[in-house]
Amino acid sequence: MVLARKRFGQNFLHDPNVIAQIVESIDPQPGEALVEIGPGQGALTEPLLKLCEEFDAIEIDRDLAGELQQRFGDRGLTLHVCDVLEFDFATLAKARGQKLRVIGNLPYNVSTPLLFHLLDHRASIVDLHVMLQREVIERICAAPGGGDYGRLTVMLAPWLTAQHLFDVGPGAFRPAPQVWSAVARLTVHETPAFPVDARYARVVAAAFSKRRKTLRNTLHTLLDAEAIAACHIDPGARPETLSPAEFGRVASAVREPLV
């Protein structure tokens, strides 16, 4: 059996109760196109294959992929041995003839860039059931005004509805991580929750670059106080008090050409 490798951020899920809870939350239906990110030792792969006759999995570790191929290759599992950050979900969705349902115990060391990569492929995805470090799930699901609310929350909000499902303790993994994990359901919107200007990401990044500062200070290179106020937003407010839709209004007011 292949041992966990630190460079891949591997912690293998083994708790049968947690596994059952995740599978129940996913509730896979016959004919759906499932894709698992980082199947590892197959803890989720095996029960999912009992419910779905076939699905895809992405694994970067060639040794693990070899073991998975031996165990499940003749049972409907199609393995893609590659870095998920370079994987083309749109091409896979086209090959499967439908949008994808994504599942994964995501590596904590690449969680944020991986979420943004998946966001780039949102047109090919129905939903995601992901396990991440609990504090990352809390940031994704945070409401305006709290300490967890920030750039990640606001960037995902136009495109996804996030639901924190349950927490998972360190003992559910081998080796046990030093942090708690959590599972979330991220449902992709057919259309954005509000109008999203091309400058949205730039405005959000600037606003949270110094979260103790007011919008008047953090956005001064993009908008003056008068322009912010014209959006019916207090230029003296701090970024964590604005809703994602309010950031959308601010972004639409920026007139500086895109670089």
Buried (B, 14 or more C-beta within 10 A) or exposed (E): EBEBEEEBBBBBBBBEEBBEBBBEBBEBEEEBBBBBBBBBBBBBBBBBBEBBEEBBBBBBBEEBBBBBBEBBEEEEBBBBBEEBEEBEBBEBBEEBEEBBBBBBBBBBBBBBEBBBBBBEBBEBBBBBBBBBBBBBBBBBBBEBEEEBBBBBBBBBBBBBBBBBBBBBBEEBBBEEBEEBBBBBBBBBEEEBBBEBBEBBBBBBEBBBEEBEBBBBBBBBEBBEBEBBBBBEBBBEBBBBBBBBBBBBBBBBBBEEEEE
